[in-house]
Amino acid sequence: MNSSFRALFAAAAVLFTSLASANEAAIRRALEPKLAADAIEGISPGPMPGLWEVRLRSREGIQVFYTDAAGTYIIQGNIIEVRSGRDLTEERLLKLSAIKFDALPLDQAVKVQRGDGRRTLVMFSDPYCPYCQQFEKVLQQISDITVYVFMYPVIRPQNAGHSKAVWCSPDRAKAWLALAIDHKPPTPPAKCDDPVEKNLQLGRSLRVNSTPTLFLANGERVSPGLPAAALQEVLDKVHAETRKKR
């Protein structure tokens, strides 16, 4: 690339940055007075030409909506890419709500390993959550995986003792699967120090508002609605990416 082309690209980049900053400022001026309690965390170009993404952070977590370049209209809802069927809004939210995986206290989780366990998944789960029970059956179809289960008894808090009994069992993984899949609470063993209350605090700090909530090894959230084949593909991709970074 010769010097004239480099200068042209540099000028275009400066112009684009200036226009983007001007649009962001205009959108912020138009919307901030209307949003009151919810602070705008960020504004950036959206997935469609002429559309801008506005990010809010509230007690419920990160929310995304869309607007035009002047902040005249607000568009709520998910953007679906027709060709692929991808939910671009959901994908964006999962990335925005990523966590620092290395900071997770994995010693507070029940470790369930199948095969060589090379792929990793973290799950906040309640054994009495119907969706959690369904997802456990999906996980049974995936080999070579390590699942760290943070027991998160929020559906039936009166049964939190069952999760505590799992932790105190001699084989925690076996006891967890018996409870989560077969609905068989463990026989209460001798009491021990359990992390269930710590898990509840951790989940709230990470804005875990539903179960199951899943985190990949790169810290990104993943939808529990994925079928086994799609989940396996995601796990393979993240596993390969994390290996390259080591």
N, C-alpha and C positions, 0 to 999 in steps of 0.2 A: 504494500500500500504506500503510494507516494505521499509527499508532504501536503499537497493540496487536498487529497482525499481525507487525510488525518485531520486537517483543519476543518473540513466540512463536517465530518462526523463529530468532532469536538463541539463545534458551534451548534449542531443539532441537539446534542446531549444537553448543552447548557440551556437551549431554548425549551426543550422538553421539561427539564427540571424546573425552570421558571414558571412554565404554564401549570405544571402539577402543583407547585407551591401556591400559586394564585388560586387555583381551583380548591385546594384544601382549605385555604384561609376563608374563601367565600362560603364553602359548605359549613365550616365551623361557625362562622358568624350567623348563618341562617338557622342552624339547628340547635346550637347550645342553649339559647333561651327557652326552647321548647322542651328540652329534655330534663331540665331541673336537676333532680337528684342523681341521675345516671351520667357519669362523666364519659366523654368521648376519649377512648384510649388511642385511637388511630384512624386515619382516613387514607385510603389508597385506591388506585384504579381497580375496578372490578373485573370479573371474567368476561364481560362483554364490552364492546366499544361504546363509549359515552356513559357507562355506568360506573358509579363509585361505591366502594365498600366502606361502610362506617362501622367501627367496632366499639362496643360499649362493654364496660366491666361493671357488673353489679354483684350483689350477694349470691345470685343464682349462677354466676360464672360469666363467661364471655358470650355476648350476643352480637349477631351480625345482621345488618339490613343494608339496603342499597338506596342510592339517590342519584339525581342528575348533577351536572357540574355546578349548578347554582344552589343546590339544596332546596329546590322548589317542591319536589315530590319525594315521598318516602315509599319505598317498595319493600314489603315484608314477605318472606317466603323463600323457598329453596330454588336455586337455578339448576336445572337438569340439562346435561349435554345429550341431545337427542341421539346422535350417532352411536355413542358408547353406552348411554344410559347412566352415566356417572352423575351422582349428586354432588355438584361442585361446592355447594354451600356446606354440606355436611363434611366433606373432605377438608375444607378450610377450617371449620370449627374444631375438628379433631387435631389439626396441626397447631392451631392457636392455643389449645388447652393442653399441649404437651408439658411434661414434667421433667425434672432431672432424675433420670432413672437411678443413677449411682447413689443418690441421696435417700433412696427408699430403705427402710429398716427391714430387710428381707428376713431377719431372724425373728420377726413377728408374724411370719406367714407360714402356713402349712405347705411343705414342699411335696409336690406330686410329680414324679418323674416317670416317663415311659421311654423305652429304648435308650439311646445314648444321651437324650436330654439336651441336644446341642442348641435347639431353638428355645427361646424364653418368652414367657407370657406372664404378666401379673394380672390378677383378677381380684376385685373386691366383690364378694359374693355373700348372699344370705341363703342358707339352705332351705328356707321356706319361701323363696322367691320363685314363682313358676318359670320365669324366663331363665333364671339361673339353673334350674333343674333341666330345662331343655338344652341349655348351652353345654352343660356337663356331658350330655349324650353326644353332642357334636365333638367335644374334645376327645371322647373315646375313639373317634375315628382317625385321630392324628397321632402318629408315632414320633419318636425322637423329639420329645418336647419336655421342658420343665415348666410347670405351672406353679407360681407362688400365689397361694390363696390367702388373701387377707380376709379373715372371717368378719363379716360386717352385718350383724343381726339387727336390721332396722325394720323388716317387714313384720316380724313377730318378736318384739323385744322381750316379751315375757318368756320366750324360749331361748334367750341368750345363754342359759345354762347348758344347752346342748352343744353350742359352739365351744364353751369353756371345757366341757367334758371331752370334746374331740382333742383339744390341745393337751389334756392330761392323759390321753390314751397312749399306750406303749407304741402303737403304730398310727401316727396322726393321719397319714395319707389314706390308709385303709378306713379309718374311722370317719374321715371327712366324706369319702366317696359313698360309704354306706349310708350316711345321713343325707347327703345331697342328691343321690340318685335313687337309693332304695327306701328313703324315708325311715331309716332305722337309727334312732338316737343311740349313742353309745351308753353302755352301762356306766353310771357315774363312778369313776375311780376315785382314789384318794385325791383330795384337793391339791392343786399346785398353782404356782404363779402363772397366770395366763395373760395374753396381750390383748384381749378383746376390747377393753376400754381404750387402750392406746390406739387400736385400729379404728375405733369410732372417731377419735380425735383426729387421727391422720386423714381419714376419709373426708371429714368436714374441711380440713385445711386444704385438701386437694379438690374441693368442690365435687365430691362424689355424691351426686344427687339421685342416682338410680343404680340398681343392680341387675345384671352384672355390669361393672365398669372395668374395662380392659386397658392395659398399657403394654405397648411393645417394648423391646429392648432399647429402642432409640428414644423412649419417653413419650412417643405419640400415642394418643388414644386410638382405639380401633373399635368399630361397631360390632357388638355381639350378634348382630343379625346376619353376619356373613355365613354362607354355607361352608362346610368343611374344606372343600377344594379351594375356595377363594381365600379362606383363612390360612391354609397351608401355603398358598402362593405368597401372601403377605409376610408370613413368618420367614419363609425362605429368603425373600428379598431383604428384609431387615437384618437377618442373620448374616447374609453376605456383606451388607454395608458395614455392619459393626466389626466384622472380621478385618475388613480393609483398613479401618481406622486404628487398629491395634498395632 
